[in-house]
Amino acid sequence: GSHMNYNPEEQFRCTIIRGKAKNMLDNLLPAYANIIDDICPCDKASFVKDFNNRLIEILGEETTKKTLDNHRTEIAGKLFGMFYEDDEVIFPSGRTNKYIEDSDQPAFFKDICFKFQFPNGMDKLDKVIEKVGAKIQIRQFPYILQVLLTADNNNIQLSKDDIAYYVLNSLQVLQGKIKPIEVIEKIIEDRSNDITKKVRHPGKETSYSMQHIREQLNYLELANLIRIDGNLVKLNYREAENINYIAQFWGNKPEFNAYKYDFTSEDDKKSFFKDWQQYYSNVNSHKS
């Protein structure tokens, strides 16, 4: 096949912001949603104060301000897109409003998996600039689903390490240059030569290499689209319709264009993060 052009040895560590332990999310998501639903719309200062005061009732008096701020800004805000700011006022996002109506946690994470992309505005500016500089552009969750569908069509099973090395840590894949079938052909070829690949960073713990990759797979699992069985990653075919729907976007350029911003301009930097949050936090326009 054409996979001679695909060289997975060109690796690139493409992180996401740190989430919370998966088993905590079952309790946190409804908590975040109810707090935001109750206190918003409101101005920024009261949002910070009220969110933290309400969350401390749930997490306990000993919770530090730093932890509360992290839950509010990093998890509820950036990672889950549960609110956005417009004209100094904080509003609940479309994603939060939908969750308040239906309490459907897998649907909440399906929407996240649909809209997630590299580059994104969850990252700090230096990471955004690094990804843009590396010409990264991918909707990684549709892509992973398509890789898993292709693996099943070729009767092979993929491990977390396979998805890490050949997909989420592969520079060419992250640049949107490689088709899922090329990834699968390469894995089959490597296996036939007894080659096993793992993401490794010299002098670093395995967790450094795998944490952000495992967390991305967690979101697909929370969306009920995959199961992680030991080291194997398997599609959950009870969700075939949703898997096929999302997977078809694997080759589409990210919907949010990070490349139109000038990151040397203060105005553009501000617009980038504000525009991203508006895009990411409001429910996917494609699906009724």
Secondary structure, 3 states (H helix, E strand, C coil): CHHHHCCCCCECCCCCCCCCCHHHHHHHHHHHHHHHHHHCCEEHHHHHHHHHHHHHHHHCCCCCHHHHHHHHHHHHHHHCCCEEEECCEEEECHHHHHHHHHCCHHHHHHHHHHHCCECCCCCCHHHHHHHHHCCCCECHHHHHHHHHHHHHHCCCCEEHHHHHHHHHCEHHHHCCCCCHHHHHHHHHHHHHCCCCCCCCCCCCCHHHHHHHHHHHHHHHHHCCCEEEECCEEEECHHHHHHHHHHHCCCCCCCCCCHHHCCCCCHHHHHHHHHHHHHHHHCCCCCCC
